[in-house]
Amino acid sequence: ESYDYAEHLSTRASHSAAVSDDLARALAIVGTSEECAVRLRDLQATGLDAFIFPLAGRHRAERWRKIRAEVLDQIMV
């Protein structure tokens, strides 16, 4: 079986099982909007003052608007 790059970002692809929920939580900001805001606030409390949001795939502008409205507006001072 070979890797299907067309399915790279698909949550339904067979390779998606290779990343457990625990691994995703350890390496990324994931979860509900509220969970993501809490995690970002916790990181800010350590002195971190910049974040990178790599948005791959389709509908990046819409996803960025959603992140700003549902997550970042909760943590911006």
DSSP file (Angstrom, degrees, kcal/mol; ACC not computed):
  #  RESIDUE AA STRUCTURE BP1 BP2  ACC     N-H-->O    O-->H-N    N-H-->O    O-->H-N    TCO  KAPPA ALPHA  PHI   PSI    X-CA   Y-CA   Z-CA
    1    1 A E              0   0    0      0, 0.0     2,-0.3     0, 0.0     0, 0.0   0.000 360.0 360.0 360.0 133.4    0.0    0.0    0.0
    2    2 A S        -     0   0    0      1,-0.0     2,-0.3     0, 0.0     0, 0.0  -0.725 360.0 -96.0-108.1 159.5    1.4    3.4   -0.9
    3    3 A Y        -     0   0    0     -2,-0.3     2,-0.9     1,-0.1     3,-0.1  -0.548  30.9-143.7 -73.6 130.9    0.7    6.8    0.6
    4    4 A D    >   -     0   0    0     -2,-0.3     3,-2.0     1,-0.2    -1,-0.1  -0.836  10.2-167.5 -99.7 101.2   -2.0    8.8   -1.2
    5    5 A Y  G >  S+     0   0    0     -2,-0.9     3,-1.6     1,-0.3     4,-0.2   0.755  85.2  67.4 -61.4 -24.8   -0.9   12.4   -1.1
    6    6 A A  G 3  S+     0   0    0      1,-0.3    -1,-0.3     2,-0.1     3,-0.2   0.737 103.0  47.0 -66.2 -20.6   -4.4   13.5   -2.2
    7    7 A E  G X  S+     0   0    0     -3,-2.0     3,-1.5     1,-0.2    -1,-0.3   0.227  77.5 118.6-101.1  12.0   -5.6   12.2    1.2
    8    8 A H  T <  S+     0   0    0     -3,-1.6    -1,-0.2     1,-0.3    -2,-0.1   0.845  83.7  30.3 -51.9 -45.3   -2.9   14.0    3.2
    9    9 A L  T 3  S+     0   0    0     -4,-0.2     2,-0.3    -3,-0.2    -1,-0.3   0.362  92.5 118.7 -97.8   5.2   -5.3   16.2    5.2
   10   10 A S    X   -     0   0    0     -3,-1.5     3,-0.6     1,-0.1     6,-0.1  -0.547  51.9-157.1 -77.8 131.8   -8.2   13.8    5.3
   11   11 A T  T 3  S+     0   0    0     -2,-0.3    -1,-0.1     1,-0.2    -3,-0.0   0.597  95.9  56.8 -78.4 -10.6   -9.4   12.6    8.7
   12   12 A R  T 3  S+     0   0    0     -5,-0.1    -1,-0.2     4,-0.0    -2,-0.1   0.493  81.6 111.1 -96.7  -4.8  -11.0    9.6    6.9
   13   13 A A  S X  S-     0   0    0     -3,-0.6     3,-1.5    -6,-0.2     4,-0.3  -0.325  78.5-118.4 -69.9 152.9   -7.8    8.4    5.3
   14   14 A S  G >  S+     0   0    0      1,-0.3     3,-1.0     2,-0.2     4,-0.1   0.815 112.2  59.6 -62.2 -30.6   -6.2    5.2    6.5
   15   15 A H  G >  S+     0   0    0      1,-0.2     3,-1.9     2,-0.1     4,-0.3   0.631  82.1  83.4 -74.8 -11.5   -3.1    6.9    7.6
   16   16 A S  G X  S+     0   0    0     -3,-1.5     3,-1.2     1,-0.3    -1,-0.2   0.776  80.0  65.7 -64.6 -23.5   -5.0    9.2   10.0
   17   17 A A  G <  S+     0   0    0     -3,-1.0    -1,-0.3    -4,-0.3    -2,-0.1   0.655  83.9  75.8 -70.2 -14.4   -4.9    6.4   12.6
   18   18 A A  G <  S+     0   0    0     -3,-1.9     2,-0.7     1,-0.2    -1,-0.2   0.713  89.2  62.2 -71.0 -19.5   -1.1    6.8   12.8
   19   19 A V  S <  S-     0   0    0     -3,-1.2    -1,-0.2    -4,-0.3     2,-0.0  -0.914  80.7-152.1-111.0 109.3   -1.5   10.0   14.9
   20   20 A S     >  -     0   0    0     -2,-0.7     4,-2.4     1,-0.1     5,-0.2  -0.296  27.1-111.8 -73.8 162.6   -3.2    9.3   18.2
   21   21 A D  H  > S+     0   0    0      1,-0.2     4,-2.4     2,-0.2     5,-0.2   0.889 119.6  53.7 -60.1 -39.0   -5.3   11.9   19.9
   22   22 A D  H  > S+     0   0    0      2,-0.2     4,-1.9     1,-0.2    -1,-0.2   0.907 109.0  47.8 -63.5 -42.0   -2.6   12.1   22.7
   23   23 A L  H  > S+     0   0    0      2,-0.2     4,-1.8     1,-0.2    -2,-0.2   0.921 111.1  50.7 -65.1 -43.2    0.2   12.7   20.1
   24   24 A A  H  X S+     0   0    0     -4,-2.4     4,-1.7     1,-0.2    -2,-0.2   0.919 110.8  49.1 -60.2 -43.3   -1.9   15.4   18.4
   25   25 A R  H  < S+     0   0    0     -4,-2.4    -1,-0.2     1,-0.2    -2,-0.2   0.844 111.2  50.6 -65.1 -33.0   -2.5   17.1   21.8
   26   26 A A  H  < S+     0   0    0     -4,-1.9    -1,-0.2     1,-0.2    -2,-0.2   0.814 121.3  31.6 -73.4 -30.0    1.2   16.9   22.6
   27   27 A L  H  < S+     0   0    0     -4,-1.8     2,-0.3    -3,-0.1    -2,-0.2   0.530 122.3  27.1-107.8  -8.6    2.4   18.5   19.3
   28   28 A A  S  < S-     0   0    0     -4,-1.7     2,-0.8    -5,-0.2    -1,-0.0  -0.913  79.2 -99.7-147.3 169.2   -0.4   20.8   18.3
   29   29 A I        +     0   0    0     -2,-0.3     2,-0.3    -3,-0.0     7,-0.1  -0.880  59.9 156.0 -93.7 109.0   -3.2   23.0   19.6
   30   30 A V        +     0   0    0     -2,-0.8     2,-0.3    -5,-0.1     9,-0.1  -0.925  17.5  59.6-135.4 157.3   -6.3   20.9   19.1
   31   31 A G  S    S-     0   0    0     -2,-0.3    -2,-0.0     4,-0.1     0, 0.0  -0.831  86.2 -19.1 127.6-163.4   -9.8   20.6   20.5
   32   32 A T  S  > S-     0   0    0     -2,-0.3     4,-2.6     1,-0.1     5,-0.2  -0.216  71.1-100.1 -70.1 169.3  -12.8   22.8   20.8
   33   33 A S  H  > S+     0   0    0      1,-0.2     4,-2.3     2,-0.2     5,-0.2   0.911 126.2  49.0 -57.3 -42.7  -12.5   26.5   20.6
   34   34 A E  H  > S+     0   0    0      2,-0.2     4,-2.3     1,-0.2    -1,-0.2   0.911 110.6  49.5 -65.3 -42.9  -12.5   26.8   24.3
   35   35 A E  H  > S+     0   0    0      1,-0.2     4,-2.3     2,-0.2    -2,-0.2   0.896 111.7  49.2 -63.3 -40.1   -9.9   24.1   24.8
   36   36 A C  H  X S+     0   0    0     -4,-2.6     4,-2.5     2,-0.2    -1,-0.2   0.906 110.0  51.0 -66.2 -41.1   -7.6   25.8   22.2
   37   37 A A  H  X S+     0   0    0     -4,-2.3     4,-2.5    -5,-0.2    -2,-0.2   0.912 110.3  49.6 -62.9 -42.2   -8.0   29.1   23.9
   38   38 A V  H  X S+     0   0    0     -4,-2.3     4,-2.5     2,-0.2    -2,-0.2   0.931 111.6  48.7 -61.4 -45.9   -7.1   27.6   27.3
   39   39 A R  H  X S+     0   0    0     -4,-2.3     4,-2.0     1,-0.2    -2,-0.2   0.904 112.4  47.8 -62.8 -41.6   -4.0   26.0   25.8
   40   40 A L  H  X S+     0   0    0     -4,-2.5     4,-2.4     2,-0.2    -1,-0.2   0.895 111.1  51.1 -66.7 -39.6   -2.9   29.2   24.2
   41   41 A R  H  X S+     0   0    0     -4,-2.5     4,-2.1     2,-0.2    -2,-0.2   0.912 108.9  51.9 -62.3 -41.8   -3.5   31.1   27.4
   42   42 A D  H  X S+     0   0    0     -4,-2.5     4,-0.6     1,-0.2    -2,-0.2   0.903 110.6  47.9 -60.7 -41.2   -1.4   28.6   29.3
   43   43 A L  H ><>S+     0   0    0     -4,-2.0     5,-1.5     1,-0.2     3,-0.9   0.887 109.1  53.2 -67.5 -38.7    1.4   29.0   26.7
   44   44 A Q  H ><5S+     0   0    0     -4,-2.4     3,-2.0     1,-0.2    -1,-0.2   0.886 101.4  61.1 -61.0 -37.8    1.2   32.8   27.0
   45   45 A A  H 3<5S+     0   0    0     -4,-2.1    -1,-0.2     1,-0.3    -2,-0.2   0.727  97.7  58.5 -63.5 -21.4    1.6   32.5   30.8
   46   46 A T  T <<5S-     0   0    0     -3,-0.9    -1,-0.3    -4,-0.6    -2,-0.2   0.517 129.1 -96.0 -84.1  -4.8    5.0   30.9   30.2
   47   47 A G  T < 5S+     0   0    0     -3,-2.0     2,-0.2     1,-0.4    -3,-0.2   0.328  77.1 143.8 107.1  -6.4    6.1   34.0   28.4
   48   48 A L      < +     0   0    0     -5,-1.5    -1,-0.4     1,-0.1    -2,-0.1  -0.500  18.7 173.3 -67.2 129.7    5.4   32.8   24.8
   49   49 A D        +     0   0    0     -2,-0.2     2,-0.3     1,-0.1    -1,-0.1   0.286  53.7  54.8-126.2  11.3    4.2   35.8   22.9
   50   50 A A        -     0   0    0      2,-0.0     2,-0.3     0, 0.0    -1,-0.1  -0.997  55.9-171.1-145.5 142.1    3.9   34.6   19.3
   51   51 A F        -     0   0    0     -2,-0.3     2,-0.5    -3,-0.1   -11,-0.0  -0.946  13.6-144.0-130.1 151.3    2.1   31.7   17.6
   52   52 A I        -     0   0    0     -2,-0.3    -2,-0.0     2,-0.0     0, 0.0  -0.966   8.0-165.9-115.8 132.1    2.2   30.3   14.1
   53   53 A F        -     0   0    0     -2,-0.5     2,-0.6     2,-0.0    -2,-0.0  -0.801   5.9-164.5-118.5  87.2   -0.9   28.9   12.6
   54   54 A P        -     0   0    0      0, 0.0     2,-0.7     0, 0.0    -2,-0.0  -0.616   6.6-168.5 -74.6 117.0    0.0   26.9    9.5
   55   55 A L        +     0   0    0     -2,-0.6     2,-0.2     2,-0.1     5,-0.1  -0.881   9.5 178.0-111.2 102.0   -3.2   26.4    7.5
   56   56 A A        +     0   0    0     -2,-0.7     2,-0.1     3,-0.1     0, 0.0  -0.569  42.1  25.7 -97.1 163.8   -2.9   23.8    4.8
   57   57 A G  S    S-     0   0    0     -2,-0.2     3,-0.4     2,-0.0     2,-0.1  -0.396  98.3 -22.2  86.8-161.4   -5.5   22.6    2.4
   58   58 A R  S    S+     0   0    0      1,-0.2     5,-0.1    -2,-0.1    -2,-0.0  -0.336 113.1  26.8 -85.8 164.2   -8.7   24.4    1.2
   59   59 A H     >  +     0   0    0      1,-0.1     4,-2.3    -2,-0.1    -1,-0.2   0.807  65.4 156.0  59.5  36.5  -10.7   27.2    2.7
   60   60 A R  H  >  +     0   0    0     -3,-0.4     4,-2.7     1,-0.2     5,-0.2   0.906  69.5  52.6 -60.8 -43.4   -7.7   28.7    4.5
   61   61 A A  H  > S+     0   0    0      1,-0.2     4,-2.2     2,-0.2    -1,-0.2   0.919 111.4  46.5 -61.7 -42.9   -9.2   32.2    4.7
   62   62 A E  H  > S+     0   0    0      2,-0.2     4,-2.1     1,-0.2    -1,-0.2   0.907 112.8  49.3 -66.1 -41.4  -12.5   30.9    6.2
   63   63 A R  H  X S+     0   0    0     -4,-2.3     4,-2.4     2,-0.2    -2,-0.2   0.887 110.0  51.9 -65.5 -37.6  -10.6   28.8    8.7
   64   64 A W  H  X S+     0   0    0     -4,-2.7     4,-2.6     2,-0.2    -2,-0.2   0.918 108.7  50.4 -64.0 -43.0   -8.5   31.8    9.7
   65   65 A R  H  X S+     0   0    0     -4,-2.2     4,-2.6     1,-0.2    -1,-0.2   0.905 111.5  49.0 -59.6 -40.7  -11.6   33.9   10.3
   66   66 A K  H  X S+     0   0    0     -4,-2.1     4,-2.9     2,-0.2     5,-0.4   0.911 110.1  50.0 -67.1 -42.3  -13.0   31.1   12.4
   67   67 A I  H  X>S+     0   0    0     -4,-2.4     4,-2.2     2,-0.2     5,-2.2   0.930 113.5  46.8 -60.7 -45.7   -9.8   30.8   14.5
   68   68 A R  I  <>S+     0   0    0     -4,-2.6     5,-2.1     3,-0.2    -2,-0.2   0.942 118.0  41.1 -62.0 -47.4   -9.8   34.6   15.1
   69   69 A A  I  <5S+     0   0    0     -4,-2.6    -2,-0.2    -5,-0.2    -1,-0.2   0.886 126.2  31.2 -70.6 -39.5  -13.4   34.8   16.0
   70   70 A E  I  <5S+     0   0    0     -4,-2.9    -3,-0.2    -5,-0.2    -2,-0.2   0.692 135.5  12.7 -97.4 -19.8  -13.7   31.7   18.1
   71   71 A V  I >X5S+     0   0    0     -4,-2.2     3,-1.3    -5,-0.4     4,-0.7   0.727 121.8  46.3-121.5 -59.8  -10.2   31.4   19.7
   72   72 A L  I >><S+     0   0    0     -5,-2.2     4,-2.0     1,-0.3     3,-1.0   0.847 105.5  60.4 -64.8 -35.5   -8.0   34.4   19.4
   73   73 A D  H 34<S+     0   0    0     -5,-2.1    -1,-0.3    -6,-0.3    -4,-0.1   0.765 102.6  56.2 -62.8 -22.1  -10.6   36.9   20.4
   74   74 A Q  H <4 S+     0   0    0     -3,-1.3    -1,-0.3    -6,-0.2    -2,-0.2   0.743 116.7  32.5 -77.8 -23.9  -10.8   35.1   23.7
   75   75 A I  H << S+     0   0    0     -3,-1.0     2,-0.3    -4,-0.7    -2,-0.2   0.588  89.0 105.9-112.5 -12.2   -7.1   35.4   24.4
   76   76 A M     <        0   0    0     -4,-2.0     0, 0.0     1,-0.1     0, 0.0  -0.519 360.0 360.0 -75.4 134.8   -6.1   38.8   22.9
   77   77 A V              0   0    0     -2,-0.3    -1,-0.1     0, 0.0    -4,-0.0   0.390 360.0 360.0-105.9 360.0   -5.5   41.5   25.5
